[in-house]
């Protein structure tokens, strides 16, 4: 963790010099995660809020959603379910606007945990089902992307192999041509010498 603190503090200095709101917000989010890992919940919440307040007016929905989800998670840990649900509602809208199944799945999981702890098992079951369905969709989407990447890799390797074959064929033909030219040149250079020798 010490090296992470050094890295992100240095990054914060650079982002402040560059006046990058996104960079500063991301650093606050990372600070929050580091505090969270150390069990310093209040400090983590403070850092996540700084990140959220910077990104909220920016129009960058993706990077606004990240500290929202982090705040929901940390409030879930502390048992402050109202605060967790406040940030979840914001994140949920952003996730649907962005059509991000992965974030929708994460949100459904947090809702499930909240309602399960509150004893509202009907809603907990609803979100648990939604979480599983979204998880399957995310896995399916990832599998499709993986297969597409594998296909592209295969096609690139096949194309490279074809190009290598063409290059090798070209090199072989060029080598034969050079050898023929070299042989003809030697013959032409050697022929007159043989004729002079015969005359002597």
DOLUM-599146 format. One record per residue: x, y, z of N, C-alpha, C in turn. Coordinates in nm, 2 decimals, padded with zeros to 4 digits. Layout:
BEGIN
{atom {X Y Z} {X Y Z} {X Y Z}}
...
% end
This chain:
BEGIN
{atom {00.08 -00.12 00.00} {00.00 00.00 00.00} {00.08 00.13 00.00}}
{atom {00.20 00.12 00.06} {00.29 00.24 00.07} {00.33 00.29 -00.07}}
{atom {00.37 00.19 -00.15} {00.41 00.23 -00.29} {00.29 00.29 -00.37}}
{atom {00.17 00.23 -00.34} {00.05 00.28 -00.41} {00.02 00.43 -00.37}}
{atom {00.04 00.46 -00.24} {00.02 00.60 -00.19} {00.12 00.69 -00.26}}
{atom {00.24 00.65 -00.27} {00.34 00.73 -00.33} {00.31 00.76 -00.47}}
{atom {00.27 00.65 -00.54} {00.23 00.67 -00.69} {00.12 00.76 -00.71}}
{atom {00.01 00.74 -00.63} {-00.11 00.82 -00.66} {-00.10 00.96 -00.60}}
{atom {-00.02 00.99 -00.50} {00.01 01.12 -00.46} {00.09 01.20 -00.56}}
{atom {00.18 01.13 -00.62} {00.26 01.19 -00.73} {00.17 01.22 -00.85}}
{atom {00.08 01.12 -00.88} {-00.01 01.14 -00.99} {-00.11 01.26 -00.96}}
{atom {-00.15 01.27 -00.84} {-00.23 01.39 -00.80} {-00.16 01.52 -00.83}}
{atom {-00.04 01.53 -00.79} {00.04 01.65 -00.82} {00.05 01.68 -00.96}}
{atom {00.07 01.58 -01.05} {00.08 01.60 -01.19} {-00.05 01.64 -01.25}}
{atom {-00.16 01.58 -01.20} {-00.29 01.62 -01.25} {-00.34 01.76 -01.21}}
{atom {-00.30 01.80 -01.09} {-00.33 01.94 -01.05} {-00.25 02.04 -01.13}}
{atom {-00.13 02.01 -01.16} {-00.05 02.09 -01.25} {-00.11 02.10 -01.39}}
{atom {-00.16 01.99 -01.44} {-00.23 01.99 -01.57} {-00.37 02.04 -01.57}}
{atom {-00.42 02.06 -01.44} {-00.56 02.11 -01.42} {-00.66 02.01 -01.49}}
{atom {-00.63 01.88 -01.47} {-00.72 01.77 -01.52} {-00.82 01.73 -01.41}}
{atom {-00.94 01.77 -01.43} {-01.05 01.73 -01.34} {-01.07 01.58 -01.33}}
{atom {-01.06 01.52 -01.45} {-01.08 01.37 -01.45} {-00.96 01.30 -01.38}}
{atom {-00.84 01.35 -01.40} {-00.73 01.29 -01.34} {-00.73 01.30 -01.18}}
{atom {-00.77 01.42 -01.14} {-00.78 01.45 -01.00} {-00.89 01.36 -00.94}}
{atom {-01.00 01.35 -01.01} {-01.11 01.27 -00.96} {-01.07 01.13 -00.94}}
{atom {-01.00 01.07 -01.04} {-00.96 00.94 -01.04} {-00.86 00.91 -00.92}}
{atom {-00.78 01.01 -00.89} {-00.68 01.00 -00.78} {-00.76 00.99 -00.65}}
{atom {-00.86 01.08 -00.64} {-00.95 01.07 -00.51} {-01.01 00.94 -00.50}}
{atom {-01.06 00.88 -00.61} {-01.12 00.75 -00.60} {-01.02 00.64 -00.56}}
{atom {-00.89 00.65 -00.61} {-00.79 00.56 -00.57} {-00.75 00.58 -00.42}}
{atom {-00.75 00.71 -00.38} {-00.72 00.73 -00.23} {-00.83 00.67 -00.15}}
{atom {-00.96 00.68 -00.19} {-01.07 00.62 -00.12} {-01.05 00.47 -00.11}}
{atom {-01.01 00.40 -00.22} {-00.99 00.26 -00.22} {-00.88 00.22 -00.12}}
{atom {-00.77 00.30 -00.12} {-00.66 00.27 -00.03} {-00.70 00.28 00.12}}
{atom {-00.78 00.39 00.15} {-00.83 00.40 00.28} {-00.93 00.29 00.32}}
{atom {-01.01 00.25 00.22} {-01.10 00.14 00.24} {-01.03 00.01 00.28}}
{atom {-00.92 -00.02 00.21} {-00.84 -00.14 00.24} {-00.78 -00.13 00.37}}
{atom {-00.75 -00.01 00.42} {-00.69 00.01 00.56} {-00.80 00.01 00.66}}
{atom {-00.93 00.00 00.62} {-01.03 00.00 00.72} {-01.07 00.14 00.77}}
{atom {-01.02 00.24 00.70} {-01.05 00.38 00.74} {-01.17 00.43 00.66}}
{atom {-01.29 00.39 00.70} {-01.41 00.41 00.63} {-01.45 00.55 00.61}}
{atom {-01.44 00.63 00.72} {-01.47 00.78 00.71} {-01.39 00.85 00.61}}
{atom {-01.26 00.82 00.61} {-01.16 00.88 00.51} {-01.19 00.83 00.37}}
{atom {-01.23 00.71 00.36} {-01.26 00.65 00.22} {-01.39 00.73 00.17}}
{atom {-01.49 00.74 00.25} {-01.61 00.81 00.21} {-01.58 00.95 00.16}}
{atom {-01.50 01.02 00.24} {-01.46 01.16 00.21} {-01.39 01.17 00.07}}
{atom {-01.30 01.08 00.05} {-01.23 01.08 -00.08} {-01.32 01.05 -00.20}}
{atom {-01.41 00.95 -00.18} {-01.51 00.91 -00.29} {-01.60 01.03 -00.32}}
{atom {-01.64 01.10 -00.21} {-01.73 01.22 -00.23} {-01.66 01.33 -00.31}}
{atom {-01.53 01.35 -00.28} {-01.46 01.45 -00.36} {-01.46 01.41 -00.51}}
{atom {-01.43 01.28 -00.53} {-01.43 01.24 -00.67} {-01.56 01.26 -00.74}}
{atom {-01.67 01.22 -00.67} {-01.81 01.23 -00.72} {-01.84 01.38 -00.75}}
{atom {-01.81 01.47 -00.65} {-01.85 01.61 -00.67} {-01.78 01.67 -00.79}}
{atom {-01.65 01.63 -00.82} {-01.58 01.68 -00.93} {-01.65 01.63 -01.06}}
{atom {-01.69 01.51 -01.07} {-01.74 01.45 -01.19} {-01.88 01.48 -01.22}}
{atom {-01.96 01.50 -01.11} {-02.11 01.52 -01.13} {-02.14 01.63 -01.23}}
{atom {-02.08 01.74 -01.23} {-02.12 01.84 -01.33} {-02.05 01.83 -01.47}}
{atom {-01.96 01.73 -01.48} {-01.88 01.72 -01.60} {-01.95 01.66 -01.72}}
{atom {-02.05 01.59 -01.70} {-02.12 01.52 -01.81} {-02.05 01.39 -01.85}}
{atom {-01.95 01.35 -01.78} {-01.88 01.23 -01.80} {-01.95 01.12 -01.71}}
{atom {-02.05 01.06 -01.77} {-02.13 00.96 -01.70} {-02.06 00.84 -01.65}}
{atom {-01.97 00.79 -01.73} {-01.89 00.67 -01.69} {-01.81 00.70 -01.56}}
{atom {-01.74 00.81 -01.56} {-01.65 00.84 -01.45} {-01.72 00.90 -01.33}}
{atom {-01.85 00.94 -01.35} {-01.93 00.98 -01.24} {-01.99 00.86 -01.17}}
{atom {-02.01 00.75 -01.25} {-02.07 00.63 -01.19} {-01.97 00.56 -01.10}}
{atom {-01.84 00.56 -01.13} {-01.75 00.49 -01.05} {-01.74 00.53 -00.90}}
{atom {-01.73 00.66 -00.87} {-01.73 00.70 -00.73} {-01.87 00.67 -00.66}}
{atom {-01.98 00.68 -00.75} {-02.11 00.65 -00.70} {-02.12 00.51 -00.64}}
{atom {-02.07 00.41 -00.73} {-02.07 00.27 -00.69} {-01.98 00.25 -00.57}}
{atom {-01.87 00.32 -00.56} {-01.78 00.30 -00.45} {-01.84 00.35 -00.32}}
{atom {-01.92 00.46 -00.33} {-01.99 00.51 -00.21} {-02.10 00.42 -00.17}}
{atom {-02.17 00.36 -00.27} {-02.27 00.26 -00.23} {-02.22 00.14 -00.16}}
{atom {-02.10 00.09 -00.21} {-02.04 -00.02 -00.15} {-01.99 00.01 -00.01}}
{atom {-01.93 00.12 00.01} {-01.88 00.15 00.15} {-01.99 00.18 00.25}}
{atom {-02.10 00.24 00.20} {-02.21 00.27 00.29} {-02.28 00.14 00.32}}
{atom {-02.28 00.04 00.23} {-02.33 -00.09 00.25} {-02.25 -00.16 00.37}}
{atom {-02.12 -00.14 00.37} {-02.04 -00.20 00.47} {-02.07 -00.14 00.61}}
{atom {-02.10 -00.01 00.61} {-02.13 00.05 00.74} {-02.27 00.03 00.79}}
{atom {-02.35 -00.02 00.70} {-02.49 -00.04 00.74} {-02.58 00.08 00.71}}
{atom {-02.53 00.18 00.65} {-02.61 00.30 00.62} {-02.68 00.28 00.48}}
{atom {-02.79 00.20 00.49} {-02.85 00.16 00.36} {-02.92 00.27 00.29}}
{atom {-02.97 00.37 00.36} {-03.03 00.49 00.29} {-02.93 00.56 00.20}}
{atom {-02.81 00.58 00.26} {-02.70 00.65 00.18} {-02.66 00.56 00.06}}
{atom {-02.65 00.43 00.09} {-02.61 00.34 -00.02} {-02.71 00.34 -00.13}}
{atom {-02.84 00.34 -00.10} {-02.94 00.34 -00.20} {-02.95 00.47 -00.27}}
{atom {-02.92 00.58 -00.21} {-02.91 00.71 -00.27} {-02.81 00.71 -00.39}}
{atom {-02.69 00.66 -00.36} {-02.59 00.66 -00.47} {-02.62 00.55 -00.57}}
{atom {-02.68 00.44 -00.52} {-02.72 00.33 -00.62} {-02.82 00.38 -00.72}}
{atom {-02.92 00.46 -00.68} {-03.02 00.51 -00.77} {-02.95 00.60 -00.88}}
{atom {-02.85 00.68 -00.84} {-02.78 00.76 -00.94} {-02.70 00.67 -01.03}}
{atom {-02.63 00.57 -00.97} {-02.55 00.48 -01.05} {-02.63 00.40 -01.15}}
{atom {-02.75 00.36 -01.10} {-02.84 00.28 -01.18} {-02.88 00.35 -01.31}}
{atom {-02.92 00.48 -01.29} {-02.96 00.56 -01.41} {-02.85 00.57 -01.50}}
{atom {-02.73 00.60 -01.45} {-02.61 00.61 -01.54} {-02.58 00.48 -01.61}}
{atom {-02.59 00.37 -01.54} {-02.56 00.24 -01.60} {-02.65 00.21 -01.71}}
{atom {-02.78 00.24 -01.69} {-02.88 00.22 -01.80} {-02.86 00.31 -01.92}}
{atom {-02.82 00.44 -01.89} {-02.80 00.53 -02.00} {-02.68 00.49 -02.08}}
{atom {-02.58 00.43 -02.02} {-02.46 00.38 -02.09} {-02.48 00.24 -02.14}}
{atom {-02.59 00.17 -02.11} {-02.61 00.03 -02.15} {-02.50 -00.06 -02.10}}
{atom {-02.45 -00.03 -01.98} {-02.35 -00.11 -01.92} {-02.40 -00.23 -01.84}}
{atom {-02.40 -00.35 -01.90} {-02.46 -00.46 -01.83} {-02.37 -00.50 -01.70}}
{atom {-02.24 -00.48 -01.72} {-02.15 -00.51 -01.61} {-02.18 -00.43 -01.48}}
{atom {-02.21 -00.30 -01.50} {-02.24 -00.21 -01.39} {-02.38 -00.24 -01.34}}
{atom {-02.47 -00.27 -01.43} {-02.61 -00.31 -01.39} {-02.61 -00.43 -01.30}}
{atom {-02.52 -00.53 -01.33} {-02.51 -00.65 -01.26} {-02.45 -00.62 -01.12}}
{atom {-02.35 -00.53 -01.11} {-02.30 -00.49 -00.98} {-02.40 -00.42 -00.89}}
{atom {-02.48 -00.33 -00.96} {-02.58 -00.26 -00.88} {-02.69 -00.35 -00.83}}
{atom {-02.73 -00.45 -00.91} {-02.83 -00.55 -00.87} {-02.78 -00.63 -00.75}}
{atom {-02.65 -00.66 -00.75} {-02.59 -00.74 -00.64} {-02.60 -00.65 -00.51}}
{atom {-02.56 -00.52 -00.52} {-02.57 -00.44 -00.40} {-02.71 -00.42 -00.35}}
{atom {-02.80 -00.41 -00.44} {-02.95 -00.40 -00.40} {-02.99 -00.53 -00.33}}
{atom {-02.94 -00.64 -00.38} {-02.98 -00.77 -00.32} {-02.92 -00.78 -00.18}}
{atom {-02.80 -00.73 -00.16} {-02.74 -00.74 -00.03} {-02.81 -00.65 00.07}}
{atom {-02.85 -00.53 00.02} {-02.92 -00.44 00.11} {-03.05 -00.49 00.16}}
{atom {-03.13 -00.54 00.06} {-03.27 -00.59 00.10} {-03.26 -00.72 00.18}}
{atom {-03.15 -00.80 00.15} {-03.13 -00.92 00.23} {-03.10 -00.89 00.37}}
{atom {-03.02 -00.79 00.39} {-02.98 -00.75 00.53} {-03.10 -00.69 00.60}}
{atom {-03.19 -00.62 00.53} {-03.30 -00.55 00.59} {-03.42 -00.65 00.61}}
{atom {-03.40 -00.77 00.56} {-03.51 -00.87 00.58} {-03.62 -00.87 00.48}}
{atom {-03.60 -00.79 00.37} {-03.70 -00.78 00.27} {-03.67 -00.88 00.16}}
{atom {-03.70 -01.01 00.19} {-03.66 -01.12 00.11} {-03.72 -01.12 -00.03}}
{atom {-03.84 -01.07 -00.04} {-03.91 -01.06 -00.17} {-03.83 -00.98 -00.27}}
{atom {-03.79 -00.86 -00.23} {-03.71 -00.77 -00.31} {-03.56 -00.83 -00.33}}
{atom {-03.52 -00.89 -00.22} {-03.38 -00.95 -00.23} {-03.38 -01.05 -00.34}}
{atom {-03.48 -01.14 -00.34} {-03.49 -01.24 -00.44} {-03.50 -01.19 -00.58}}
{atom {-03.58 -01.08 -00.59} {-03.59 -01.01 -00.72} {-03.45 -00.97 -00.78}}
{atom {-03.38 -00.90 -00.69} {-03.25 -00.85 -00.73} {-03.14 -00.96 -00.75}}
{atom {-03.16 -01.06 -00.67} {-03.07 -01.18 -00.68} {-03.09 -01.24 -00.82}}
{atom {-03.21 -01.26 -00.86} {-03.25 -01.31 -00.99} {-03.19 -01.22 -01.10}}
{atom {-03.21 -01.09 -01.09} {-03.17 -00.99 -01.19} {-03.01 -01.00 -01.19}}
{atom {-02.95 -01.01 -01.08} {-02.80 -01.01 -01.07} {-02.75 -01.14 -01.15}}
{atom {-02.81 -01.25 -01.13} {-02.77 -01.37 -01.20} {-02.79 -01.36 -01.35}}
{atom {-02.91 -01.31 -01.39} {-02.94 -01.29 -01.53} {-02.85 -01.20 -01.60}}
{atom {-02.82 -01.09 -01.53} {-02.72 -00.99 -01.59} {-02.58 -01.05 -01.59}}
{atom {-02.55 -01.13 -01.49} {-02.42 -01.19 -01.49} {-02.40 -01.29 -01.60}}
{atom {-02.51 -01.36 -01.64} {-02.51 -01.45 -01.75} {-02.49 -01.37 -01.88}}
{atom {-02.56 -01.26 -01.89} {-02.55 -01.17 -02.01} {-02.41 -01.11 -02.02}}
{atom {-02.35 -01.07 -01.91} {-02.21 -01.02 -01.91} {-02.12 -01.13 -01.96}}
{atom {-02.13 -01.25 -01.90} {-02.04 -01.36 -01.94} {-02.06 -01.39 -02.08}}
{atom {-02.18 -01.39 -02.13} {-02.21 -01.42 -02.27} {-02.14 -01.31 -02.36}}
{atom {-02.16 -01.19 -02.32} {-02.10 -01.08 -02.39} {-01.95 -01.09 -02.40}}
{atom {-01.89 -01.12 -02.28} {-01.75 -01.14 -02.28} {-01.70 -01.25 -02.36}}
{atom {-01.78 -01.36 -02.36} {-01.74 -01.48 -02.45} {-01.75 -01.44 -02.60}}
{atom {-01.85 -01.36 -02.63} {-01.86 -01.32 -02.77} {-01.74 -01.23 -02.81}}
{atom {-01.70 -01.14 -02.72} {-01.59 -01.05 -02.75} {-01.46 -01.14 -02.75}}
{atom {-01.45 -01.23 -02.66} {-01.33 -01.32 -02.66} {-01.32 -01.40 -02.79}}
{atom {-01.44 -01.45 -02.84} {-01.44 -01.53 -02.96} {-01.40 -01.44 -03.08}}
{atom {-01.45 -01.32 -03.08} {-01.42 -01.22 -03.19} {-01.27 -01.19 -03.19}}
{atom {-01.21 -01.17 -03.07} {-01.07 -01.15 -03.06} {-00.99 -01.26 -03.10}}
{atom {-01.03 -01.38 -03.07} {-00.96 -01.51 -03.11} {-00.97 -01.52 -03.26}}
{atom {-01.09 -01.49 -03.32} {-01.10 -01.50 -03.46} {-01.01 -01.40 -03.53}}
{atom {-01.01 -01.28 -03.48} {-00.92 -01.17 -03.54} {-00.78 -01.21 -03.53}}
{atom {-00.74 -01.27 -03.41} {-00.60 -01.32 -03.40} {-00.57 -01.43 -03.49}}
{atom {-00.66 -01.52 -03.51} {-00.64 -01.63 -03.61} {-00.62 -01.58 -03.75}}
{atom {-00.71 -01.49 -03.79} {-00.71 -01.43 -03.92} {-00.58 -01.35 -03.94}}
{atom {-00.53 -01.28 -03.84} {-00.41 -01.21 -03.85} {-00.29 -01.30 -03.86}}
{atom {-00.29 -01.41 -03.79} {-00.18 -01.51 -03.79} {-00.19 -01.58 -03.93}}
{atom {-00.31 -01.61 -03.98} {-00.32 -01.67 -04.11} {-00.27 -01.58 -04.22}}
{atom {-00.30 -01.45 -04.21} {-00.25 -01.35 -04.31} {-00.10 -01.34 -04.30}}
{atom {-00.05 -01.34 -04.18} {00.10 -01.33 -04.16} {00.17 -01.45 -04.22}}
{atom {00.11 -01.57 -04.20} {00.16 -01.69 -04.26} {00.16 -01.69 -04.41}}
{atom {00.05 -01.64 -04.47} {00.05 -01.62 -04.61} {00.15 -01.53 -04.66}}
{atom {00.17 -01.42 -04.59} {00.27 -01.32 -04.63} {00.41 -01.37 -04.62}}
{atom {00.43 -01.45 -04.52} {00.56 -01.51 -04.50} {00.59 -01.61 -04.61}}
{atom {00.49 -01.68 -04.65} {00.50 -01.78 -04.76} {00.54 -01.71 -04.89}}
{atom {00.47 -01.60 -04.92} {00.49 -01.52 -05.04} {00.63 -01.46 -05.04}}
{atom {00.68 -01.41 -04.92} {00.81 -01.35 -04.91} {00.92 -01.46 -04.93}}
{atom {00.89 -01.58 -04.87} {00.99 -01.69 -04.88} {01.00 -01.73 -05.03}}
{atom {00.88 -01.74 -05.10} {00.88 -01.78 -05.24} {00.96 -01.67 -05.32}}
{atom {00.93 -01.55 -05.29} {01.00 -01.44 -05.36} {01.15 -01.45 -05.34}}
{atom {01.20 -01.47 -05.21} {01.34 -01.48 -05.18} {01.40 -01.60 -05.25}}
{atom {01.33 -01.71 -05.26} {01.38 -01.83 -05.33} {01.40 -01.80 -05.48}}
{atom {01.30 -01.74 -05.54} {01.30 -01.71 -05.68} {01.42 -01.61 -05.71}}
{atom {01.43 -01.51 -05.62} {01.54 -01.41 -05.64} {01.67 -01.47 -05.63}}
{atom {01.69 -01.57 -05.53} {01.82 -01.64 -05.51} {01.85 -01.72 -05.64}}
{atom {01.75 -01.79 -05.70} {01.78 -01.87 -05.82} {01.82 -01.78 -05.93}}
{atom {01.74 -01.66 -05.94} {01.77 -01.57 -06.05} {01.91 -01.51 -06.04}}
{atom {01.95 -01.48 -05.92} {02.09 -01.42 -05.89} {02.19 -01.53 -05.93}}
{atom {02.16 -01.65 -05.89} {02.26 -01.76 -05.92} {02.27 -01.78 -06.07}}
{atom {02.16 -01.77 -06.14} {02.17 -01.79 -06.29} {02.24 -01.67 -06.35}}
{atom {02.21 -01.55 -06.30} {02.29 -01.44 -06.35} {02.43 -01.44 -06.33}}
{atom {02.47 -01.49 -06.21} {02.61 -01.51 -06.17} {02.68 -01.61 -06.25}}
{atom {02.60 -01.72 -06.28} {02.66 -01.83 -06.37} {02.68 -01.78 -06.51}}
{atom {02.59 -01.71 -06.56} {02.60 -01.66 -06.70} {02.72 -01.56 -06.71}}
{atom {02.73 -01.47 -06.61} {02.84 -01.38 -06.60} {02.98 -01.45 -06.60}}
{atom {02.98 -01.55 -06.52} {03.11 -01.62 -06.51} {03.15 -01.69 -06.64}}
{atom {03.05 -01.74 -06.71} {03.07 -01.81 -06.84} {03.12 -01.71 -06.94}}
{atom {03.05 -01.59 -06.94} {03.09 -01.49 -07.04} {03.24 -01.44 -07.01}}
{atom {03.27 -01.43 -06.89} {03.40 -01.38 -06.85} {03.51 -01.49 -06.88}}
{atom {03.47 -01.61 -06.86} {03.57 -01.72 -06.88} {03.59 -01.76 -07.02}}
{atom {03.49 -01.75 -07.11} {03.49 -01.80 -07.25} {03.61 -01.74 -07.33}}
{atom {03.63 -01.61 -07.33} {03.74 -01.55 -07.41} {03.87 -01.60 -07.37}}
{atom {03.89 -01.62 -07.24} {04.02 -01.67 -07.19} {04.05 -01.80 -07.24}}
{atom {03.95 -01.89 -07.25} {03.97 -02.02 -07.31} {04.01 -02.02 -07.45}}
{atom {03.95 -01.92 -07.53} {03.98 -01.91 -07.67} {04.13 -01.86 -07.69}}
{atom {04.17 -01.76 -07.61} {04.31 -01.71 -07.62} {04.41 -01.82 -07.59}}
{atom {04.38 -01.90 -07.49} {04.46 -02.01 -07.45} {04.48 -02.11 -07.56}}
{atom {04.37 -02.14 -07.63} {04.37 -02.23 -07.74} {04.46 -02.18 -07.85}}
{atom {04.45 -02.05 -07.88} {04.53 -01.99 -07.99} {04.68 -02.00 -07.96}}
{atom {04.72 -01.99 -07.84} {04.86 -02.00 -07.80} {04.91 -02.14 -07.82}}
% end
